């Protein structure tokens, strides 16, 4: 496959053997010729754990200081007062059995996150095979199974990101847009790295963060100095 000139030129700007401080990496990323859209900035961490063991799994969520730059549609599955609370908090879709039926019968996925109250999880469990592969199944660890519906919706709208160790023991997360102010990107990046260090499993031994890289949607990977 032929590589475009923009991609080739951008790749030349990065020393593949060097490790950059966060501020240097952000400035380098922002200096690259942009695509015709506002690219997402992505952080990739390879961790010194073995996700095959339950005591070394890593999963959670956090609100980035400056959000992700993406507007996320939230579906809340709840009843009564909690449904009213979700509507007041700005959820895009709110319902109970009707929403579950809509997903089942229409394969409806016009939302980014599902928040559910614990009492609804028995019904939502039937959708495991449908929602699971798409990463949409509500989960207490990510704060999407809760009676505090208002807080959950507000956090998601404010820029909450979920993270999970993949099969290659890596975590990938969006930390903003290329149009973000450099300082805001740096603060998002540092906050997420601090979050991962905070949730280090007690069973993890040795070098926990093996390497970190930063990239934009269309840009090359830039290796980060782990001390920054």
C-alpha positions as CSV (number, residue, x, y, z in Angstrom):
1,X,0.0,0.0,0.0
2,X,1.3,3.4,-1.0
3,X,2.0,5.8,1.9
4,X,0.8,9.4,1.5
5,X,3.3,12.2,1.4
6,X,1.9,13.8,4.5
7,X,2.3,10.6,6.5
8,X,5.9,10.2,5.2
9,X,6.9,13.7,6.0
10,X,5.5,13.6,9.5
11,X,7.3,10.3,10.2
12,X,10.6,12.0,9.3
13,X,10.1,14.5,12.1
14,X,10.1,11.8,14.8
15,X,13.3,10.2,16.0
16,X,12.2,6.6,16.4
17,X,15.0,5.9,18.9
18,X,14.4,8.9,21.1
19,X,12.3,9.3,24.2
20,X,10.5,12.7,24.4
21,X,9.4,14.7,27.5
22,X,5.6,15.2,27.5
23,X,5.7,18.8,26.5
24,X,8.2,18.1,23.7
25,X,6.0,15.2,22.4
26,X,2.9,17.4,22.4
27,X,4.6,20.3,20.5
28,X,6.0,17.8,18.0
29,X,2.6,16.2,17.5
30,X,0.9,19.6,17.0
31,X,3.6,20.8,14.6
32,X,2.7,18.0,12.1
33,X,0.6,18.8,9.1
34,X,-2.9,18.2,10.1
35,X,-5.5,16.0,8.3
36,X,-8.8,17.6,7.1
37,X,-10.4,16.9,10.4
38,X,-9.6,17.5,14.1
39,X,-7.5,14.4,14.9
40,X,-7.9,12.5,18.2
41,X,-4.8,12.3,20.4
42,X,-4.2,8.8,21.7
43,X,-2.0,7.5,24.5
44,X,-0.7,3.9,24.5
45,X,0.8,2.2,27.5
46,X,2.5,-1.2,27.6
47,X,2.4,-2.6,31.2
48,X,4.4,-5.1,33.0
49,X,1.5,-7.3,34.0
50,X,-0.1,-10.5,32.8
51,X,-3.7,-9.9,32.1
52,X,-4.4,-13.6,32.0
53,X,-4.3,-13.6,35.8
54,X,-7.4,-12.0,37.5
55,X,-5.2,-10.3,40.2
56,X,-3.3,-8.4,37.4
57,X,-6.3,-7.2,35.5
58,X,-6.7,-3.4,35.2
59,X,-10.0,-1.7,34.4
60,X,-11.5,1.6,35.5
61,X,-12.5,5.0,34.5
62,X,-11.5,8.6,35.2
63,X,-12.6,12.2,34.2
64,X,-9.8,13.9,32.3
65,X,-9.0,17.4,33.5
66,X,-10.0,18.9,30.1
67,X,-12.2,16.2,28.7
68,X,-11.7,14.4,25.4
69,X,-13.1,16.9,23.0
70,X,-15.8,14.4,22.0
71,X,-19.5,14.7,22.6
72,X,-20.7,11.4,23.9
73,X,-24.3,10.2,23.7
74,X,-25.5,8.6,26.9
75,X,-28.3,6.0,27.2
76,X,-29.6,5.6,30.8
77,X,-31.6,2.5,31.7
78,X,-33.6,3.3,34.8
79,X,-37.1,3.7,36.2
80,X,-39.0,6.2,38.2
81,X,-37.1,8.9,40.0
82,X,-33.8,7.7,38.6
83,X,-35.1,8.0,35.1
84,X,-36.2,11.6,35.9
85,X,-32.8,12.3,37.4
86,X,-31.1,11.0,34.2
87,X,-33.3,13.3,32.0
88,X,-32.5,16.3,34.2
89,X,-28.8,15.5,34.0
90,X,-28.8,15.7,30.2
91,X,-28.9,12.0,29.2
92,X,-29.6,11.6,25.5
93,X,-31.9,8.6,25.9
94,X,-33.7,7.4,29.0
95,X,-35.9,4.3,29.4
96,X,-36.2,0.8,30.8
97,X,-37.7,-2.3,29.2
98,X,-38.6,-0.3,26.1
99,X,-34.9,0.6,25.5
100,X,-33.8,-3.0,26.1
101,X,-36.4,-4.2,23.6
102,X,-35.3,-1.6,21.1
103,X,-31.7,-2.9,21.3
104,X,-32.9,-6.5,21.0
105,X,-35.3,-6.0,18.1
106,X,-33.7,-3.2,16.2
107,X,-30.0,-3.7,16.9
108,X,-30.0,-0.1,18.0
109,X,-26.6,1.4,18.9
110,X,-27.0,5.1,18.4
111,X,-25.2,5.9,21.7
112,X,-21.6,5.8,23.1
113,X,-22.2,4.7,26.8
114,X,-24.9,2.9,28.7
115,X,-25.5,3.8,32.4
116,X,-27.8,1.5,34.3
117,X,-29.1,1.3,37.9
118,X,-28.3,-1.9,39.6
119,X,-31.9,-3.1,39.7
120,X,-32.0,-3.1,35.9
121,X,-28.9,-5.3,35.4
122,X,-30.9,-8.5,35.6
123,X,-32.7,-7.5,32.4
124,X,-29.6,-5.9,30.7
125,X,-27.7,-9.2,31.3
126,X,-29.7,-10.7,28.5
127,X,-28.0,-8.3,26.1
128,X,-24.5,-9.5,27.1
129,X,-23.8,-11.2,23.8
130,X,-24.9,-8.0,21.9
131,X,-23.4,-5.3,24.1
132,X,-20.3,-7.2,25.3
133,X,-18.4,-7.3,22.0
134,X,-19.0,-3.6,21.4
135,X,-17.7,-2.7,24.8
136,X,-21.1,-1.2,25.8
137,X,-22.0,-3.5,28.7
138,X,-22.5,-1.4,31.9
139,X,-19.9,-2.2,34.6
140,X,-19.6,-1.2,38.2
141,X,-15.8,-0.8,37.8
142,X,-16.3,1.9,35.2
143,X,-19.0,3.6,37.2
144,X,-21.7,2.8,34.7
145,X,-23.8,0.6,37.1
146,X,-24.9,3.0,39.8
147,X,-27.8,4.6,41.6
148,X,-26.0,8.0,41.4
149,X,-27.2,8.5,37.8
150,X,-26.8,12.3,37.8
151,X,-23.1,12.0,38.7
152,X,-22.5,9.3,36.1
153,X,-24.1,11.3,33.3
154,X,-22.3,14.5,34.3
155,X,-18.9,12.7,34.4
156,X,-19.4,11.1,31.0
157,X,-20.4,14.4,29.5
158,X,-17.4,16.1,31.2
159,X,-14.9,13.8,29.5
160,X,-14.8,10.6,31.4
161,X,-12.7,7.9,29.8
162,X,-12.8,4.2,30.4
163,X,-9.7,2.1,30.3
164,X,-9.1,-1.6,30.2
165,X,-6.0,-3.9,29.7
166,X,-6.2,-5.6,26.3
167,X,-4.8,-9.1,25.4
168,X,-1.4,-7.7,24.7
169,X,-1.2,-6.1,28.1
170,X,-1.7,-2.6,26.7
171,X,-4.0,0.3,27.5
172,X,-5.2,2.7,24.8
173,X,-7.1,5.9,25.6
174,X,-8.1,9.1,23.9
175,X,-6.7,12.1,25.8
176,X,-8.0,15.0,23.6
177,X,-8.0,16.5,20.2
178,X,-5.1,18.0,18.2
179,X,-6.8,21.4,18.4
180,X,-6.5,21.4,22.2
181,X,-4.2,23.9,23.8
182,X,-0.8,22.3,24.4
183,X,-1.0,22.7,28.2
184,X,-4.4,21.1,28.4
185,X,-3.1,18.1,26.4
186,X,-0.1,17.8,28.7
187,X,-2.3,17.9,31.8
188,X,-4.6,15.2,30.4
189,X,-1.7,13.0,29.5
190,X,0.0,13.3,32.9
191,X,-3.3,12.9,34.8
192,X,-4.0,9.6,32.9
193,X,-0.5,8.2,33.6
194,X,-0.9,9.1,37.2
195,X,-4.2,7.3,37.3
196,X,-2.6,4.1,35.9
197,X,0.2,4.2,38.4
198,X,-2.4,4.6,41.2
199,X,-4.3,1.5,40.1
200,X,-1.2,-0.7,39.9
201,X,-2.3,-4.2,41.0
202,X,-0.4,-5.4,44.2
203,X,0.4,-8.6,42.2
204,X,2.4,-6.7,39.6
205,X,6.1,-7.1,40.1
206,X,9.1,-5.3,38.5
207,X,8.9,-2.6,35.9
208,X,5.2,-1.7,35.8
209,X,5.1,0.8,32.9
210,X,7.3,-0.6,30.2
211,X,6.7,2.1,27.6
212,X,4.4,4.9,26.7
213,X,3.7,6.4,23.3
214,X,1.6,9.3,22.0
215,X,0.1,9.6,18.6
216,X,-2.7,11.4,16.7
217,X,-5.2,9.6,14.4
218,X,-3.1,10.0,11.3
219,X,0.3,10.6,13.0
220,X,3.3,8.5,13.9
221,X,3.9,7.2,17.4
222,X,6.1,9.3,19.7
223,X,7.8,7.5,22.6
224,X,7.5,9.3,25.9
225,X,10.1,9.6,28.7
226,X,8.4,7.7,31.5
227,X,9.7,10.2,34.0
228,X,7.7,13.0,32.5
